[in-house]
């Protein structure tokens, strides 16, 4: 499981050093793709294959499912981290997520999310208040 918040930087070649605690889970390969809220999702290769299998279960007649799969898969790049634990974030994905130099990498359970640092701070400021004041059950039986 991926947990925590990290603040690496992109180098001039668009490479990202993965947090050390995530490297073992991603060493055999990963997939980087577009995520919601203009962040990037990074999946271990096997987890992405499972996600793709779930997408295949959606009815081909569902326009929403087709659209989602197209954007997710067309924007996906697979790669293996180098010996220093770096991956290259392709330019189209850097543009989509507004990534310049300062980024935030968060563990989001089965995936990693890569955010522009300012976008993450704005998102977090907006969401923390509603998180702290949630009075109803968001996930049945969780609390």
Secondary structure by P-SEA (a helix, b strand, c coil): cbbbbbbbbbcccccccccccccccccccbbbbbbcccbbbbccaaaaaaaaaaaaacccccaaaaaaaaaaaaabbbbbbcccccccccaaaaaaaccccbbbbbbcccbbbbccaaaaaaaaaacaaaaaacccccccccc
